[in-house]
């Protein structure tokens, strides 16, 4: 059974490993292996977690959720304050777990966190050629905000949050 919980400092190396595998799969048709390696090593560096992710979580400005199976991390998501509002920074799964319902729970956990903060909506950016990601967001209630796209490379989606957090959102974070 898949479980969900919040990131701990001891998880960083395993998140880095999952990120490398997930990025290689997600962007294999669009980005070179060198570009993927460089981006993941920068964005998922231990110092990046120590300088940005953990302090933001400690201030209550973000949350980073993990999906685990048999004690191993199989996916993650990270939501926090973005340039112009609350933003889903990242959501990735190991390729073998895509399409099995694991990823659907990660935005629900983020939304529960955001509802506690009285947030009315949040947004995300996704690579314009990432068809799998775009389909996922559309199926999960996001709508495109064309006026907020970034440099023709990333498209912006937004989701409005309505009602209180569901009971399901609070289970096993």
C-alpha positions in Angstrom: 0.0 0.0 0.0 1.2 3.5 -0.8 1.7 5.9 2.1 2.2 9.6 2.1 4.2 11.8 4.5 6.2 15.0 4.8 9.8 15.3 3.7 12.5 14.8 6.4 16.2 15.8 6.1 17.2 12.1 5.9 15.1 11.8 2.7 17.1 14.2 0.5 19.4 11.6 -1.1 16.5 9.3 -2.0 14.5 12.2 -3.4 17.5 13.1 -5.5 17.6 9.6 -6.9 13.8 9.6 -7.6 14.2 13.0 -9.3 16.9 11.8 -11.6 14.8 8.8 -12.7 11.6 10.8 -13.0 13.2 13.6 -15.0 14.9 11.1 -17.4 11.6 9.6 -18.1 9.5 12.8 -18.2 11.8 14.8 -20.5 13.6 12.0 -22.5 12.1 13.2 -25.8 12.7 16.9 -25.2 15.9 17.5 -23.2 19.4 16.1 -23.5 20.7 13.8 -20.8 23.3 16.4 -19.9 20.6 19.1 -19.5 18.5 16.8 -17.3 21.6 15.9 -15.2 22.6 19.6 -14.8 19.0 20.8 -13.9 18.4 18.0 -11.4 21.8 18.5 -9.8 21.1 22.2 -9.3 17.5 22.1 -8.3 17.8 19.0 -6.1 21.2 19.7 -4.5 21.5 19.1 -0.8 22.4 22.8 -0.4 19.2 23.8 -2.3 17.2 21.7 0.2 19.0 23.2 3.2 18.9 26.8 1.9 15.4 26.9 0.5 13.2 23.9 1.0 13.6 23.2 4.7 13.6 26.9 5.8 10.4 27.5 3.8 8.7 24.5 5.4 9.8 25.6 8.8 8.3 29.0 8.3 5.1 27.5 7.0 5.5 28.9 3.5 5.7 25.5 1.8 5.2 21.8 2.2 6.9 18.9 0.5 5.1 15.6 0.4 6.4 12.1 -0.3 4.6 9.0 -1.7 6.2 5.9 -0.4 5.8 2.2 -1.1 7.3 -0.4 1.3 9.4 2.3 2.9 10.9 3.6 -0.4 10.1 7.0 -1.9 8.3 6.6 -5.2 7.2 10.2 -5.8 6.9 13.7 -4.3 5.3 17.1 -4.6 6.2 20.5 -3.3 3.9 23.5 -3.0 4.7 27.0 -1.7 4.6 30.7 -2.3 5.6 31.6 -5.9 6.3 34.8 -7.7 2.6 35.8 -7.8 0.8 33.5 -5.5 0.8 29.9 -4.3 2.5 27.5 -6.6 2.9 23.8 -7.1 6.6 23.7 -7.7 7.1 20.1 -8.6 5.3 16.7 -8.7 7.1 13.6 -10.0 6.7 9.9 -9.7 9.0 7.0 -10.6 7.9 5.9 -14.1 6.6 2.5 -13.0 4.0 4.2 -10.7 2.6 6.6 -13.3 -1.1 5.8 -14.1 -1.7 3.9 -10.9 -3.5 6.7 -9.0 -0.4 7.5 -6.8 0.0 11.0 -8.2 -3.6 12.0 -7.7 -3.2 12.1 -4.0 -0.1 14.4 -4.0 -2.1 17.5 -5.2 -4.8 16.7 -2.7 -2.3 16.8 0.2 -1.0 20.2 -1.1 -4.5 21.5 -1.4 -5.3 20.5 2.2 -2.2 22.5 3.3 -3.3 25.5 1.1 -6.9 25.4 2.5 -5.5 25.6 6.0 -3.8 28.8 4.9 -7.1 30.1 3.4 -5.7 30.0 -0.1 -8.4 30.4 -2.8 -6.3 29.1 -5.8 -2.9 28.0 -6.8 -0.9 27.7 -10.0 1.9 25.7 -11.6 4.0 25.8 -14.7 4.6 22.8 -16.9 6.9 22.3 -19.9 4.9 23.0 -23.0 5.8 19.6 -24.6 5.1 17.6 -21.5 1.8 16.1 -22.7 1.6 13.6 -19.9 1.8 16.4 -17.3 -0.6 18.6 -19.1 -3.2 15.8 -19.4 -2.7 15.0 -15.7 -3.4 18.6 -14.6 -6.4 18.9 -16.9 -7.9 15.7 -15.5 -7.3 17.0 -12.0 -9.3 20.3 -12.2 -6.6 22.7 -13.4 -7.3 25.3 -16.2 -4.8 27.0 -18.4 -4.0 30.7 -17.8 -2.6 31.7 -21.2 -1.6 35.2 -20.0 0.8 33.7 -17.4 2.9 31.4 -19.7 6.7 31.7 -19.4 8.8 32.4 -22.5 6.9 30.0 -24.7 8.6 27.1 -22.9 6.2 26.7 -19.9 2.5 26.9 -19.8 0.6 28.0 -16.7 -2.3 26.2 -15.1 -4.4 27.3 -12.1 -6.8 25.5 -9.8 -9.5 27.1 -7.7 -9.9 25.6 -4.2 -13.4 25.4 -3.0 -14.8 24.2 0.3 -12.9 22.9 3.3 -10.2 20.2 3.1 -11.8 16.8 2.8 -11.3 14.1 5.4 -9.3 12.2 2.7 -6.9 15.1 2.4 -5.8 14.7 6.1 -5.2 11.0 5.9 -1.6 9.9 6.5 0.3 13.1 5.4 
